[in-house]
Amino acid sequence: MTNVAVFVDVQNVYYTTRDGFNRRFDYNAFWRKIDNSYNILCANAYAIASNNEKQRQFHHILRGIGFQVKLKPYIQRSDGTAKGDWDVGITLDVIEAAANNEVDEIILLSGDGDFDLLAERVIEKYGKVFTVYSVESLTAQSLISKASYYHAIEDDLLL
């Protein structure tokens, strides 16, 4: 079996499945799908810390599925804008996984075009397969074109 490292941009997946389908992503269905096809060496889900009980329960569910949940505080700026972005953290962890000789493939769940350079680097420098899952209509074309494989999130991965 192919050894894989999985990285989930939870905020991106939440907003794109909500905006694209008015539905939620089915993390259990996704886990079953990859667990049947791959040897999962690591699976990280990047989310925003919250005092909201439903959010905390969701993080607990992700852990129960098998994800390591990495949390970052939600920053409310004085001008009213907010920051809760994991792009740099995800990038660092992906590069570290790509440098691991045991990892054959990187799977990223995100449609964020900022990750197109990451896909390119992982493929060219580390010789790894880079697979992306996202909502196609809300995904940067540059990310789709740079990925080794692209899988659109559809009904089988939605609640």
SERO-4910 file (N, C-alpha, C, O; in steps of 0.05 Angstrom, whole numbers):
BEGIN
 pado doro    nc1    nc2    nc3   cac1   cac2   cac3    cc1    cc2    cc3    oc1    oc2    oc3
  Met    A     17    -24      0      0      0      0     18     25      0     40     25     11
  Thr    A      7     45    -12     21     71    -13     20     85     14     -2     86     27
  Asn    A     42     95     23     43    110     49     36    139     43     47    152     25
  Val    A     17    149     59      6    176     54      7    193     79      4    183    102
  Ala    A     10    219     75      7    239     96    -16    257     87    -16    267     65
  Val    A    -35    262    105    -60    276     99    -60    303    114    -54    304    138
  Phe    A    -68    324    100    -69    351    112    -96    364    105   -102    367     81
  Val    A   -111    372    125   -138    383    120   -139    412    130   -135    417    154
  Asp    A   -145    430    112   -150    458    118   -180    460    126   -197    464    108
  Val    A   -186    456    151   -213    452    160   -231    477    153   -254    473    145
  Gln    A   -220    501    157   -237    525    151   -243    526    121   -266    532    114
  Asn    A   -224    520    104   -229    521     75   -250    500     68   -268    506     52
  Val    A   -247    476     78   -267    454     72   -294    462     82   -314    458     68
  Tyr    A   -296    473    106   -322    481    117   -336    502     99   -359    498     91
  Tyr    A   -322    523     93   -334    545     78   -340    537     49   -360    546     38
  Thr    A   -323    522     37   -328    515      8   -350    495      5   -365    496    -14
  Thr    A   -352    475     24   -374    456     22   -401    470     29   -421    464     17
  Arg    A   -400    489     48   -424    504     55   -432    522     31   -456    522     24
  Asp    A   -413    537     20   -420    555     -1   -426    541    -28   -443    550    -43
  Gly    A   -412    519    -33   -415    505    -58   -439    487    -59   -451    483    -80
  Phe    A   -446    475    -36   -467    455    -35   -488    459    -14   -509    446    -14
  Asn    A   -483    478      4   -500    482     27   -502    457     44   -523    449     55
  Arg    A   -479    443     45   -477    418     60   -450    418     75   -433    436     72
  Arg    A   -446    398     92   -421    395    107   -405    372     96   -416    353     84
  Phe    A   -379    373    100   -361    352     91   -364    328    110   -366    331    134
  Asp    A   -363    304     99   -365    279    114   -337    268    119   -327    253    103
  Tyr    A   -326    276    142   -299    267    149   -297    237    153   -277    225    147
  Asn    A   -318    224    163   -318    195    166   -317    181    139   -302    162    135
  Ala    A   -333    191    119   -332    179     92   -305    183     79   -295    165     66
  Phe    A   -294    206     83   -267    211     72   -247    192     84   -230    181     70
  Trp    A   -247    189    111   -228    172    125   -231    143    115   -211    130    109
  Arg    A   -256    133    112   -260    106    102   -248    103     74   -236     83     67
  Lys    A   -253    123     57   -243    123     30   -212    121     29   -202    104     14
  Ile    A   -199    137     44   -169    136     43   -158    113     58   -137    102     51
  Asp    A   -171    105     80   -161     83     96   -162     57     81   -146     39     86
  Asn    A   -181     54     62   -183     30     46   -162     29     23   -157      8     13
  Ser    A   -151     52     16   -133     54     -6   -104     59      1    -86     54    -15
  Tyr    A    -99     69     25    -72     78     33    -65     68     61    -82     60     77
  Asn    A    -39     69     66    -28     66     93    -24     94    104     -6    108     95
  Ile    A    -41    103    122    -40    131    132    -18    133    153    -21    122    175
  Leu    A      3    148    146     25    152    166     19    175    184     26    174    208
  Cys    A      6    196    174     -3    218    191    -27    231    178    -29    231    153
  Ala    A    -44    243    194    -67    257    184    -72    281    203    -81    277    226
  Asn    A    -67    305    193    -70    329    209    -94    345    199    -98    349    175
  Ala    A   -110    354    218   -132    372    212   -126    399    226   -122    400    250
  Tyr    A   -125    420    211   -118    447    221   -143    464    224   -157    469    205
  Ala    A   -148    472    249   -173    486    255   -167    510    274   -145    514    282
  Ile    A   -188    524    279   -187    548    297   -198    540    324   -220    529    326
  Ala    A   -183    546    345   -192    541    372   -217    557    378   -220    580    368
  Ser    A   -234    546    394   -259    559    400   -269    551    427   -264    529    436
  Asn    A   -284    569    440   -297    562    465   -325    552    460   -339    543    478
  Asn    A   -334    552    435   -360    542    427   -360    512    431   -343    498    420
  Glu    A   -380    503    445   -382    474    452   -384    456    427   -372    435    426
  Lys    A   -400    465    407   -403    449    383   -376    447    368   -370    425    358
  Gln    A   -361    468    367   -334    467    354   -316    448    369   -301    433    357
  Arg    A   -316    450    396   -299    432    412   -307    403    408   -290    385    406
  Gln    A   -333    397    406   -343    370    400   -334    361    373   -326    338    369
  Phe    A   -335    379    353   -326    373    326   -296    365    326   -288    346    313
  His    A   -280    380    341   -251    373    343   -247    346    356   -230    331    347
  His    A   -264    340    376   -262    314    389   -270    292    369   -257    271    369
  Ile    A   -290    296    353   -298    277    333   -275    272    313   -270    249    306
  Leu    A   -263    293    304   -240    290    285   -218    273    298   -207    256    284
  Arg    A   -212    277    323   -192    261    337   -201    232    338   -185    214    334
  Gly    A   -227    227    343   -237    200    344   -235    186    318   -231    162    317
  Ile    A   -238    201    296   -235    189    269   -206    180    264   -202    159    252
  Gly    A   -187    195    274   -159    189    270   -141    212    264   -117    209    260
  Phe    A   -153    236    262   -138    260    256   -124    271    281   -135    270    303
  Gln    A   -100    281    277    -87    298    298    -98    326    292    -94    337    270
  Val    A   -111    338    311   -123    364    308   -103    385    318    -95    385    341
  Lys    A    -96    404    301    -78    426    308    -95    451    309   -110    457    290
  Leu    A    -94    465    331   -111    488    336    -94    513    337    -73    514    349
  Lys    A   -106    534    326    -93    561    327   -114    580    338   -138    578    331
  Pro    A   -106    599    355   -126    617    365   -138    635    344   -124    643    325
  Tyr    A   -163    642    347   -177    660    329   -169    688    339   -173    695    362
  Ile    A   -159    704    321   -150    731    328   -170    752    317   -175    753    293
  Gln    A   -181    767    336   -199    789    328   -183    815    330   -174    823    351
  Arg    A   -179    828    307   -164    853    306   -180    877    316   -205    875    316
  Ser    A   -167    898    324   -181    921    334   -198    935    313   -218    949    319
  Asp    A   -192    931    287   -208    943    266   -232    926    258   -247    933    240
  Gly    A   -236    904    273   -260    887    268   -255    863    250   -271    844    249
  Thr    A   -232    863    236   -225    840    219   -215    817    236   -207    821    259
  Ala    A   -214    794    225   -205    770    240   -184    755    225   -182    758    200
  Lys    A   -168    740    239   -147    724    227   -147    696    240   -149    694    265
  Gly    A   -146    676    224   -146    649    234   -135    630    213   -148    610    207
  Asp    A   -113    637    201   -103    624    177    -81    605    184    -62    611    199
  Trp    A    -82    581    173    -63    559    178    -44    554    154    -29    535    155
  Asp    A    -44    571    134    -28    566    110      1    560    115     12    540    104
  Val    A     14    576    132     43    572    137     47    546    153     65    530    147
  Gly    A     30    541    173     33    516    188     29    491    171     43    472    174
  Ile    A      9    492    154      4    469    136     28    465    118     37    443    114
  Thr    A     38    487    106     61    486     88     85    473    102     98    456     90
  Leu    A     91    482    126    114    471    140    111    442    145    130    426    142
  Asp    A     87    433    154     83    405    159     84    388    134     93    366    134
  Val    A     73    399    112     74    384     86    103    381     77    111    359     69
  Ile    A    119    402     79    147    400     71    162    379     88    178    363     78
  Glu    A    157    380    114    169    360    132    161    332    124    178    314    124
  Ala    A    136    327    118    126    301    110    138    293     83    146    270     79
  Ala    A    140    312     65    151    306     38    181    298     40    190    282     24
  Ala    A    195    309     60    223    302     64    227    274     77    249    264     77
  Asn    A    205    263     87    206    236     99    206    215     78    187    214     62
  Asn    A    226    198     77    228    178     56    206    157     58    201    144     38
  Glu    A    193    154     80    171    135     83    145    144     70    128    128     63
  Val    A    142    170     66    118    182     54    120    181     24    139    191     12
  Asp    A    100    169     11     99    167    -18     81    189    -30     86    198    -53
  Glu    A     61    197    -15     41    215    -26     31    234     -5     28    227     18
  Ile    A     26    259    -14     14    279      3    -14    283     -6    -19    286    -30
  Ile    A    -34    283     12    -61    290      5    -68    315     20    -66    317     44
  Leu    A    -77    335      5    -85    361     16   -115    365     11   -124    363    -12
  Leu    A   -130    372     31   -158    380     28   -159    410     31   -159    420     54
  Ser    A   -160    423      9   -162    452      8   -164    461    -21   -153    448    -39
  Gly    A   -178    483    -25   -179    494    -52   -164    520    -54   -166    535    -74
  Asp    A   -148    526    -34   -133    551    -32   -110    552    -52    -92    536    -51
  Gly    A   -112    571    -71    -91    574    -91    -63    579    -81    -44    575    -95
  Asp    A    -61    589    -56    -35    593    -45    -19    568    -43      6    568    -41
  Phe    A    -32    545    -44    -18    519    -41     -8    509    -68      4    487    -69
  Asp    A    -12    524    -90     -2    514   -116     29    512   -117     39    493   -128
  Leu    A     42    531   -104     72    530   -103     81    507    -86    102    494    -92
  Leu    A     66    501    -65     73    478    -48     70    452    -64     88    435    -62
  Ala    A     49    449    -79     45    425    -95     69    422   -114     81    400   -117
  Glu    A     75    443   -128     98    443   -147    124    435   -134    139    418   -144
  Arg    A    129    446   -110    155    440    -96    156    411    -87    176    398    -90
  Val    A    134    401    -76    133    374    -66    138    354    -89    151    334    -85
  Ile    A    126    360   -112    129    342   -135    157    344   -146    170    323   -151
  Glu    A    167    368   -151    193    372   -164    217    366   -146    235    352   -154
  Lys    A    216    376   -121    240    372   -104    240    346    -89    261    334    -86
  Tyr    A    217    336    -81    216    312    -65    206    288    -80    207    265    -70
  Gly    A    197    291   -105    188    269   -121    163    255   -110    159    231   -115
  Lys    A    147    269    -95    123    257    -83     99    262   -101     98    281   -116
  Val    A     79    245    -98     53    250   -110     38    270    -92     39    268    -68
  Phe    A     25    289   -105     10    309    -90    -19    309   -100    -25    316   -122
  Thr    A    -37    300    -82    -65    297    -89    -81    318    -74    -77    323    -50
  Val    A   -100    330    -88   -117    351    -76   -146    342    -77   -156    332    -98
  Tyr    A   -160    346    -55   -189    343    -54   -201    370    -47   -191    383    -28
  Ser    A   -221    379    -62   -233    405    -56   -260    407    -72   -267    390    -88
  Val    A   -274    429    -66   -298    436    -81   -288    449   -107   -277    471   -106
  Glu    A   -293    436   -129   -281    445   -154   -288    474   -162   -271    489   -170
  Ser    A   -314    481   -159   -323    507   -167   -310    530   -150   -311    553   -158
  Leu    A   -300    523   -127   -288    543   -109   -258    538   -104   -247    547    -84
  Thr    A   -246    524   -123   -217    518   -121   -202    533   -142   -210    535   -165
  Ala    A   -179    543   -134   -161    557   -153   -152    538   -175   -143    516   -169
  Gln    A   -156    546   -200   -147    530   -223   -117    524   -221   -109    503   -230
  Ser    A   -102    542   -211    -73    538   -209    -66    514   -191    -47    500   -196
  Leu    A    -82    510   -169    -77    488   -152    -85    462   -166    -70    442   -164
  Ile    A   -107    462   -179   -116    438   -194    -95    430   -214    -89    406   -217
  Ser    A    -85    449   -229    -65    443   -250    -38    434   -240    -24    419   -253
  Lys    A    -30    443   -216     -5    436   -205     -5    409   -191     15    396   -188
  Ala    A    -29    400   -182    -31    374   -167    -25    351   -186    -31    352   -210
  Ser    A    -15    329   -174    -11    305   -189    -38    293   -196    -43    284   -219
  Tyr    A    -56    293   -177    -84    283   -180   -103    303   -166    -96    315   -146
  Tyr    A   -126    306   -178   -146    323   -167   -172    307   -164   -181    293   -183
  His    A   -185    309   -140   -211    297   -135   -230    318   -125   -226    331   -105
  Ala    A   -252    322   -141   -272    341   -132   -289    329   -110   -297    305   -112
  Ile    A   -294    344    -90   -312    336    -68   -340    335    -80   -350    356    -91
  Glu    A   -353    313    -78   -380    309    -89   -397    295    -68   -389    293    -45
  Asp    A   -421    286    -76   -441    275    -58   -430    254    -39   -438    253    -16
  Asp    A   -412    236    -49   -403    214    -32   -386    224     -8   -382    209     10
  Leu    A   -378    249     -9   -362    261     14   -377    283     28   -364    299     42
  Leu    A   -403    284     24   -419    306     37   -441    294     55   -451    272     49
  Leu    A   -447    308     75   -469    301     93   -495    315     84   -516    312     96
***
